[in-house]
Amino acid sequence: MPIYEYRCGSCGFEKEYLQKVNDAPVAACPACGSNVYTKLISAAGFQLKGSGWYATDFKNGAKPKPKPDAETAAATKSETTSTTAPAAGAASPACTTD
């Protein structure tokens, strides 16, 4: 259940109430009995920051791909250049059978 804050417009009395969302707002100030007792707009009582449950527990499980370091990138590049097809018109090695 949310906590709602109220302030009296006559005497300035403030109080928090634990109420259901469907409950009617408190109409009269408990300090002076005035009908100028209004619900205040306030910020939520929690923050989502850091590496909490929302970032780790309820995702689809896919982990981000690690960035390749310089050695891995260089090795991958040399493999792709050495396995390329020979140029057109180049002679292929002869196959011999005994």
The first five atom37 places (N, CA, C, CB, O) and aatype in JSON, in Angstrom:
{
  "aatype": [12, 14, 9, 18, 6, 18, 1, 4, 7, 15, 4, 7, 13, 6, 11, 6, 18, 10, 5, 11, 19, 2, 3, 0, 14, 19, 0, 0, 4, 14, 0, 4, 7, 15, 2, 19, 18, 16, 11, 10, 9, 15, 0, 0, 7, 13, 5, 10, 11, 7, 15, 7, 17, 18, 0, 16, 3, 13, 11, 2, 7, 0, 11, 14, 11, 14, 11, 14, 3, 0, 6, 16, 0, 0, 0, 16, 11, 15, 6, 16, 16, 15, 16, 16, 0, 14, 0, 0, 7, 0, 0, 15, 14, 0, 4, 16, 16, 3],
  "atom_mask": [
    [1, 1, 1, 1, 1],
    [1, 1, 1, 1, 1],
    [1, 1, 1, 1, 1],
    [1, 1, 1, 1, 1],
    [1, 1, 1, 1, 1],
    [1, 1, 1, 1, 1],
    [1, 1, 1, 1, 1],
    [1, 1, 1, 1, 1],
    [1, 1, 1, 0, 1],
    [1, 1, 1, 1, 1],
    [1, 1, 1, 1, 1],
    [1, 1, 1, 0, 1],
    [1, 1, 1, 1, 1],
    [1, 1, 1, 1, 1],
    [1, 1, 1, 1, 1],
    [1, 1, 1, 1, 1],
    [1, 1, 1, 1, 1],
    [1, 1, 1, 1, 1],
    [1, 1, 1, 1, 1],
    [1, 1, 1, 1, 1],
    [1, 1, 1, 1, 1],
    [1, 1, 1, 1, 1],
    [1, 1, 1, 1, 1],
    [1, 1, 1, 1, 1],
    [1, 1, 1, 1, 1],
    [1, 1, 1, 1, 1],
    [1, 1, 1, 1, 1],
    [1, 1, 1, 1, 1],
    [1, 1, 1, 1, 1],
    [1, 1, 1, 1, 1],
    [1, 1, 1, 1, 1],
    [1, 1, 1, 1, 1],
    [1, 1, 1, 0, 1],
    [1, 1, 1, 1, 1],
    [1, 1, 1, 1, 1],
    [1, 1, 1, 1, 1],
    [1, 1, 1, 1, 1],
    [1, 1, 1, 1, 1],
    [1, 1, 1, 1, 1],
    [1, 1, 1, 1, 1],
    [1, 1, 1, 1, 1],
    [1, 1, 1, 1, 1],
    [1, 1, 1, 1, 1],
    [1, 1, 1, 1, 1],
    [1, 1, 1, 0, 1],
    [1, 1, 1, 1, 1],
    [1, 1, 1, 1, 1],
    [1, 1, 1, 1, 1],
    [1, 1, 1, 1, 1],
    [1, 1, 1, 0, 1],
    [1, 1, 1, 1, 1],
    [1, 1, 1, 0, 1],
    [1, 1, 1, 1, 1],
    [1, 1, 1, 1, 1],
    [1, 1, 1, 1, 1],
    [1, 1, 1, 1, 1],
    [1, 1, 1, 1, 1],
    [1, 1, 1, 1, 1],
    [1, 1, 1, 1, 1],
    [1, 1, 1, 1, 1],
    [1, 1, 1, 0, 1],
    [1, 1, 1, 1, 1],
    [1, 1, 1, 1, 1],
    [1, 1, 1, 1, 1],
    [1, 1, 1, 1, 1],
    [1, 1, 1, 1, 1],
    [1, 1, 1, 1, 1],
    [1, 1, 1, 1, 1],
    [1, 1, 1, 1, 1],
    [1, 1, 1, 1, 1],
    [1, 1, 1, 1, 1],
    [1, 1, 1, 1, 1],
    [1, 1, 1, 1, 1],
    [1, 1, 1, 1, 1],
    [1, 1, 1, 1, 1],
    [1, 1, 1, 1, 1],
    [1, 1, 1, 1, 1],
    [1, 1, 1, 1, 1],
    [1, 1, 1, 1, 1],
    [1, 1, 1, 1, 1],
    [1, 1, 1, 1, 1],
    [1, 1, 1, 1, 1],
    [1, 1, 1, 1, 1],
    [1, 1, 1, 1, 1],
    [1, 1, 1, 1, 1],
    [1, 1, 1, 1, 1],
    [1, 1, 1, 1, 1],
    [1, 1, 1, 1, 1],
    [1, 1, 1, 0, 1],
    [1, 1, 1, 1, 1],
    [1, 1, 1, 1, 1],
    [1, 1, 1, 1, 1],
    [1, 1, 1, 1, 1],
    [1, 1, 1, 1, 1],
    [1, 1, 1, 1, 1],
    [1, 1, 1, 1, 1],
    [1, 1, 1, 1, 1],
    [1, 1, 1, 1, 1]
  ],
  "atom_positions": [
    [[0.84, -1.18, 0.0], [0.0, 0.0, 0.0], [0.89, 1.24, 0.0], [-0.96, 0.0, 1.22], [1.9, 1.29, 0.69]],
    [[0.5, 2.24, -0.77], [1.31, 3.45, -0.82], [1.1, 4.35, 0.4], [0.99, 4.22, -2.08], [0.08, 4.28, 1.09]],
    [[2.07, 5.19, 0.64], [1.99, 6.18, 1.71], [1.7, 7.53, 1.05], [3.32, 6.24, 2.56], [2.43, 7.97, 0.17]],
    [[0.63, 8.18, 1.5], [0.23, 9.48, 0.96], [0.51, 10.55, 2.0], [-1.25, 9.49, 0.55], [0.3, 10.34, 3.19]],
    [[0.97, 11.7, 1.54], [1.22, 12.84, 2.41], [0.09, 13.84, 2.27], [2.59, 13.5, 2.08], [-0.39, 14.1, 1.17]],
    [[-0.33, 14.41, 3.4], [-1.39, 15.42, 3.43], [-0.88, 16.65, 4.16], [-2.67, 14.87, 4.1], [-0.05, 16.55, 5.06]],
    [[-1.39, 17.82, 3.76], [-1.06, 19.08, 4.43], [-2.33, 19.91, 4.56], [0.05, 19.88, 3.65], [-3.16, 19.98, 3.65]],
    [[-2.46, 20.54, 5.73], [-3.6, 21.41, 5.98], [-3.29, 22.8, 5.46], [-3.95, 21.46, 7.5], [-2.23, 23.36, 5.74]],
    [[-4.21, 23.36, 4.69], [-4.04, 24.71, 4.15], [-4.25, 25.79, 5.2], [0.0, 0.0, 0.0], [-3.82, 26.92, 5.0]],
    [[-4.91, 25.47, 6.3], [-5.19, 26.46, 7.36], [-4.06, 26.55, 8.37], [-6.49, 26.11, 8.07], [-3.52, 27.63, 8.62]],
    [[-3.69, 25.4, 8.97], [-2.69, 25.43, 10.04], [-1.32, 24.93, 9.61], [-3.17, 24.61, 11.2], [-0.35, 25.11, 10.35]],
    [[-1.19, 24.3, 8.43], [0.1, 23.82, 7.94], [0.5, 22.46, 8.48], [0.0, 0.0, 0.0], [1.62, 22.02, 8.25]],
    [[-0.41, 21.78, 9.2], [-0.14, 20.47, 9.75], [0.09, 19.47, 8.61], [-1.3, 20.0, 10.67], [-0.67, 19.45, 7.64]],
    [[1.14, 18.63, 8.73], [1.44, 17.6, 7.72], [1.45, 16.23, 8.38], [2.81, 17.89, 7.04], [1.91, 16.07, 9.52]],
    [[0.94, 15.24, 7.65], [0.93, 13.87, 8.16], [0.92, 12.9, 6.99], [-0.3, 13.62, 9.09], [0.39, 13.21, 5.92]],
    [[1.51, 11.72, 7.2], [1.51, 10.65, 6.2], [0.51, 9.59, 6.6], [2.92, 10.04, 6.05], [0.35, 9.27, 7.78]],
    [[-0.18, 9.03, 5.59], [-1.17, 7.99, 5.82], [-0.87, 6.81, 4.89], [-2.6, 8.53, 5.58], [-0.58, 6.98, 3.71]],
    [[-0.96, 5.62, 5.45], [-0.82, 4.4, 4.67], [-2.23, 4.02, 4.22], [-0.14, 3.24, 5.51], [-3.06, 3.59, 5.02]],
    [[-2.49, 4.17, 2.91], [-3.83, 3.95, 2.37], [-3.77, 3.07, 1.14], [-4.5, 5.27, 2.04], [-2.75, 2.99, 0.45]],
    [[-4.89, 2.41, 0.87], [-5.03, 1.68, -0.38], [-5.26, 2.69, -1.5], [-6.21, 0.65, -0.31], [-5.66, 3.83, -1.23]],
    [[-5.02, 2.3, -2.71], [-5.21, 3.18, -3.86], [-6.69, 3.55, -4.0], [-4.7, 2.51, -5.15], [-7.01, 4.66, -4.41]],
    [[-7.59, 2.63, -3.66], [-9.02, 2.86, -3.81], [-9.64, 3.65, -2.65], [-9.73, 1.54, -3.93], [-10.77, 4.11, -2.77]],
    [[-8.92, 3.83, -1.53], [-9.46, 4.54, -0.38], [-9.74, 6.0, -0.71], [-8.5, 4.45, 0.8], [-9.04, 6.62, -1.5]],
    [[-10.79, 6.53, -0.08], [-11.14, 7.94, -0.25], [-10.08, 8.79, 0.46], [-12.57, 8.25, 0.32], [-9.56, 8.37, 1.49]],
    [[-9.75, 9.97, -0.07], [-8.76, 10.82, 0.59], [-9.28, 11.33, 1.94], [-8.4, 12.0, -0.32], [-10.49, 11.49, 2.14]],
    [[-8.35, 11.58, 2.85], [-8.71, 12.12, 4.16], [-9.19, 13.55, 3.94], [-7.49, 12.07, 5.16], [-8.51, 14.34, 3.29]],
    [[-10.37, 13.89, 4.48], [-11.0, 15.17, 4.18], [-10.73, 16.24, 5.24], [-12.47, 14.99, 4.04], [-10.58, 17.42, 4.89]],
    [[-10.66, 15.88, 6.5], [-10.53, 16.87, 7.57], [-9.18, 16.79, 8.24], [-11.64, 16.68, 8.61], [-8.64, 15.7, 8.42]],
    [[-8.63, 17.92, 8.59], [-7.34, 18.0, 9.29], [-7.52, 17.48, 10.71], [-6.79, 19.47, 9.3], [-8.43, 17.92, 11.41]],
    [[-6.66, 16.54, 11.15], [-6.8, 16.02, 12.51], [-6.36, 17.04, 13.58], [-5.98, 14.76, 12.66], [-6.73, 16.89, 14.74]],
    [[-5.6, 18.05, 13.21], [-5.11, 19.02, 14.19], [-6.14, 20.13, 14.45], [-3.81, 19.64, 13.71], [-6.44, 20.44, 15.6]],
    [[-6.68, 20.72, 13.37], [-7.59, 21.86, 13.55], [-9.01, 21.59, 13.08], [-7.05, 23.05, 12.81], [-9.91, 22.39, 13.35]],
    [[-9.25, 20.47, 12.38], [-10.59, 20.12, 11.91], [-11.0, 20.82, 10.63], [0.0, 0.0, 0.0], [-12.15, 20.7, 10.22]],
    [[-10.1, 21.55, 9.99], [-10.41, 22.28, 8.77], [-10.62, 21.31, 7.6], [-9.29, 23.27, 8.44], [-10.07, 20.21, 7.59]],
    [[-11.42, 21.74, 6.63], [-11.66, 20.93, 5.43], [-10.67, 21.25, 4.3], [-13.08, 21.16, 4.93], [-10.86, 20.8, 3.17]],
    [[-9.62, 22.0, 4.6], [-8.62, 22.39, 3.61], [-7.4, 21.45, 3.74], [-8.19, 23.89, 3.79], [-6.25, 21.89, 3.67]],
    [[-7.67, 20.18, 3.94], [-6.64, 19.16, 4.11], [-6.45, 18.49, 2.76], [-7.03, 18.11, 5.23], [-7.34, 17.77, 2.31]],
    [[-5.31, 18.7, 2.08], [-5.11, 18.24, 0.71], [-3.97, 17.23, 0.62], [-4.83, 19.41, -0.21], [-3.01, 17.27, 1.39]],
    [[-4.11, 16.34, -0.34], [-3.08, 15.33, -0.61], [-1.96, 16.0, -1.4], [-3.67, 14.11, -1.4], [-2.22, 16.74, -2.35]],
    [[-0.72, 15.74, -1.01], [0.44, 16.3, -1.68], [0.97, 15.33, -2.74], [1.56, 16.63, -0.66], [0.76, 14.12, -2.65]],
    [[1.63, 15.88, -3.73], [2.32, 15.06, -4.73], [3.74, 14.88, -4.23], [2.28, 15.73, -6.17], [4.43, 15.85, -3.93]],
    [[4.17, 13.64, -4.15], [5.52, 13.37, -3.65], [6.21, 12.35, -4.54], [5.48, 12.87, -2.19], [5.57, 11.66, -5.33]],
    [[7.51, 12.27, -4.39], [8.33, 11.34, -5.18], [8.15, 9.92, -4.66], [9.83, 11.75, -5.14], [7.74, 9.71, -3.51]],
    [[8.46, 8.97, -5.5], [8.38, 7.57, -5.11], [9.43, 7.27, -4.05], [8.58, 6.65, -6.33], [10.45, 7.95, -3.96]],
    [[9.18, 6.26, -3.26], [10.07, 5.92, -2.15], [11.14, 4.92, -2.49], [0.0, 0.0, 0.0], [11.67, 4.28, -1.58]],
    [[11.5, 4.74, -3.74], [12.58, 3.82, -4.1], [13.33, 4.37, -5.3], [12.02, 2.4, -4.41], [12.82, 5.22, -6.03]],
    [[14.54, 3.88, -5.48], [15.38, 4.3, -6.6], [15.91, 3.06, -7.29], [16.54, 5.22, -6.12], [16.24, 2.07, -6.64]],
    [[16.0, 3.12, -8.6], [16.59, 2.03, -9.37], [17.94, 2.5, -9.87], [15.66, 1.6, -10.54], [18.03, 3.22, -10.87]],
    [[18.98, 2.08, -9.18], [20.32, 2.44, -9.61], [21.29, 1.35, -9.18], [20.75, 3.82, -9.02], [20.98, 0.54, -8.3]],
    [[22.43, 1.32, -9.79], [23.42, 0.32, -9.46], [23.14, -0.99, -10.18], [0.0, 0.0, 0.0], [22.44, -1.02, -11.18]],
    [[23.69, -2.07, -9.66], [23.51, -3.38, -10.29], [22.53, -4.21, -9.46], [24.87, -4.12, -10.43], [22.88, -5.27, -8.95]],
    [[21.33, -3.71, -9.34], [20.32, -4.37, -8.52], [19.57, -5.45, -9.27], [0.0, 0.0, 0.0], [19.97, -5.86, -10.35]],
    [[18.48, -5.91, -8.68], [17.71, -7.03, -9.21], [17.19, -6.77, -10.61], [16.56, -7.33, -8.31], [17.13, -7.69, -11.43]],
    [[16.81, -5.53, -10.9], [16.23, -5.24, -12.21], [17.25, -5.4, -13.32], [15.66, -3.84, -12.23], [16.87, -5.64, -14.47]],
    [[18.51, -5.28, -13.01], [19.55, -5.38, -14.04], [20.09, -6.8, -14.16], [20.69, -4.43, -13.72], [20.66, -7.15, -15.19]],
    [[19.91, -7.62, -13.14], [20.54, -8.93, -13.17], [19.57, -10.1, -13.14], [21.47, -9.05, -12.05], [19.84, -11.13, -13.76]],
    [[18.46, -9.98, -12.44], [17.63, -11.15, -12.21], [16.53, -11.39, -13.22], [17.02, -11.04, -10.89], [16.15, -12.55, -13.44]],
    [[16.0, -10.38, -13.85], [14.84, -10.56, -14.69], [15.09, -10.3, -16.16], [13.75, -9.68, -14.22], [14.15, -10.03, -16.91]],
    [[16.29, -10.38, -16.58], [16.59, -10.24, -18.01], [16.56, -11.61, -18.66], [17.96, -9.56, -18.23], [16.45, -12.63, -17.97]],
    [[16.65, -11.65, -19.98], [16.54, -12.9, -20.73], [17.76, -13.8, -20.61], [16.29, -12.59, -22.16], [17.76, -14.89, -21.19]],
    [[18.77, -13.41, -19.92], [19.93, -14.26, -19.71], [21.04, -14.06, -20.73], [0.0, 0.0, 0.0], [22.12, -14.64, -20.58]],
    [[20.8, -13.27, -21.75], [21.82, -13.03, -22.76], [22.87, -12.09, -22.18], [21.21, -12.45, -24.06], [22.55, -10.99, -21.73]],
    [[24.09, -12.53, -22.19], [25.16, -11.68, -21.67], [25.75, -10.89, -22.82], [26.26, -12.53, -20.97], [25.8, -11.38, -23.95]],
    [[26.21, -9.67, -22.56], [26.82, -8.88, -23.64], [28.1, -9.53, -24.11], [27.09, -7.45, -23.18], [28.84, -10.13, -23.32]],
    [[28.36, -9.42, -25.4], [29.57, -10.0, -25.97], [30.78, -9.19, -25.52], [29.49, -10.05, -27.52], [30.75, -7.96, -25.57]],
    [[31.84, -9.87, -25.08], [33.02, -9.13, -24.66], [33.7, -8.5, -25.87], [34.01, -10.05, -23.9], [33.69, -9.05, -26.97]],
    [[34.28, -7.34, -25.64], [35.0, -6.67, -26.72], [36.3, -7.41, -26.99], [35.27, -5.18, -26.36], [37.01, -7.76, -26.05]],
    [[36.63, -7.66, -28.26], [37.88, -8.38, -28.55], [39.08, -7.48, -28.25], [37.9, -8.85, -30.02], [39.07, -6.28, -28.53]],
    [[40.11, -8.08, -27.7], [41.32, -7.31, -27.45], [42.15, -7.26, -28.73], [42.13, -7.93, -26.27], [41.77, -7.85, -29.74]],
    [[43.26, -6.59, -28.69], [44.09, -6.35, -29.88], [44.62, -7.66, -30.46], [45.25, -5.42, -29.55], [44.65, -7.82, -31.68]],
    [[45.05, -8.62, -29.6], [45.6, -9.88, -30.09], [44.54, -10.71, -30.8], [46.21, -10.68, -28.94], [44.81, -11.28, -31.86]],
    [[43.37, -10.79, -30.24], [42.3, -11.58, -30.83], [41.89, -10.98, -32.17], [41.1, -11.67, -29.89], [41.65, -11.71, -33.12]],
    [[41.79, -9.66, -32.24], [41.4, -9.0, -33.48], [42.46, -9.21, -34.56], [41.18, -7.5, -33.23], [42.12, -9.43, -35.72]],
    [[43.75, -9.16, -34.19], [44.82, -9.35, -35.16], [44.83, -10.8, -35.67], [46.19, -9.0, -34.54], [45.04, -11.03, -36.86]],
    [[44.61, -11.76, -34.77], [44.6, -13.16, -35.17], [43.42, -13.44, -36.1], [44.52, -14.07, -33.93], [43.57, -14.18, -37.07]],
    [[42.29, -12.87, -35.81], [41.12, -13.07, -36.65], [41.35, -12.47, -38.03], [39.88, -12.44, -36.01], [40.94, -13.06, -39.03]],
    [[41.99, -11.34, -38.1], [42.25, -10.68, -39.38], [43.23, -11.51, -40.21], [42.79, -9.25, -39.16], [43.03, -11.66, -41.41]],
    [[44.29, -12.06, -39.6], [45.26, -12.84, -40.35], [44.64, -14.15, -40.85], [46.5, -13.15, -39.48], [45.0, -14.63, -41.92]],
    [[43.7, -14.73, -40.08], [43.03, -15.95, -40.53], [42.17, -15.69, -41.75], [42.19, -16.55, -39.4], [42.13, -16.51, -42.67]],
    [[41.48, -14.57, -41.79], [40.6, -14.29, -42.91], [41.39, -13.97, -44.16], [39.68, -13.13, -42.58], [40.93, -14.29, -45.26]],
    [[42.56, -13.37, -44.05], [43.34, -13.05, -45.24], [44.04, -14.3, -45.79], [44.38, -11.98, -44.92], [44.25, -14.39, -46.99]],
    [[44.4, -15.26, -44.93], [45.1, -16.44, -45.41], [44.15, -17.48, -45.99], [45.91, -17.06, -44.29], [44.6, -18.36, -46.71]],
    [[42.88, -17.4, -45.7], [41.94, -18.39, -46.2], [41.1, -17.88, -47.36], [41.04, -18.84, -45.09], [40.06, -18.46, -47.68]],
    [[41.53, -16.81, -47.98], [40.77, -16.29, -49.12], [41.01, -17.15, -50.35], [41.15, -14.82, -49.4], [42.03, -17.84, -50.43]],
    [[40.11, -17.11, -51.29], [40.22, -17.91, -52.51], [41.33, -17.35, -53.39], [38.86, -17.93, -53.28], [41.61, -16.15, -53.35]],
    [[41.98, -18.21, -54.19], [43.04, -17.72, -55.08], [42.45, -16.83, -56.17], [43.81, -18.91, -55.71], [41.27, -16.93, -56.52]],
    [[43.28, -15.97, -56.68], [42.84, -15.03, -57.71], [42.46, -15.8, -58.97], [43.94, -13.99, -58.01], [42.92, -16.92, -59.18]],
    [[41.65, -15.2, -59.79], [41.21, -15.84, -61.03], [42.4, -16.03, -61.95], [40.11, -14.99, -61.73], [43.24, -15.14, -62.09]],
    [[42.48, -17.18, -62.58], [43.57, -17.45, -63.52], [44.78, -18.07, -62.86], [0.0, 0.0, 0.0], [45.72, -18.46, -63.55]],
    [[44.79, -18.16, -61.53], [45.93, -18.74, -60.84], [45.84, -20.26, -60.98], [45.97, -18.31, -59.34], [44.75, -20.84, -60.98]],
    [[46.98, -20.88, -61.1], [47.03, -22.34, -61.28], [46.8, -23.01, -59.95], [48.38, -22.8, -61.89], [47.35, -22.61, -58.92]],
    [[45.98, -24.04, -59.97], [45.76, -24.79, -58.73], [46.78, -25.92, -58.68], [44.3, -25.34, -58.64], [47.23, -26.38, -59.73]],
    [[47.13, -26.38, -57.49], [48.12, -27.45, -57.41], [47.58, -28.73, -58.04], [48.53, -27.71, -55.95], [46.39, -29.04, -57.93]],
    [[48.46, -29.47, -58.69], [48.06, -30.69, -59.38], [47.88, -31.8, -58.37], [49.1, -31.1, -60.44], [48.67, -31.95, -57.44]],
    [[46.86, -32.58, -58.57], [46.6, -33.73, -57.71], [47.19, -34.95, -58.38], [45.08, -33.92, -57.44], [46.95, -35.2, -59.56]],
    [[47.95, -35.71, -57.64], [48.51, -36.94, -58.22], [47.98, -38.12, -57.43], [50.08, -36.91, -58.2], [47.8, -38.06, -56.22]],
    [[47.74, -39.17, -58.12], [47.29, -40.39, -57.46], [48.29, -41.5, -57.8], [45.83, -40.79, -57.89], [48.77, -41.57, -58.93]],
    [[48.58, -42.31, -56.91], [49.54, -43.4, -57.13], [48.88, -44.67, -57.5], [50.37, -43.62, -55.94], [49.56, -45.68, -57.72]]
  ]
}
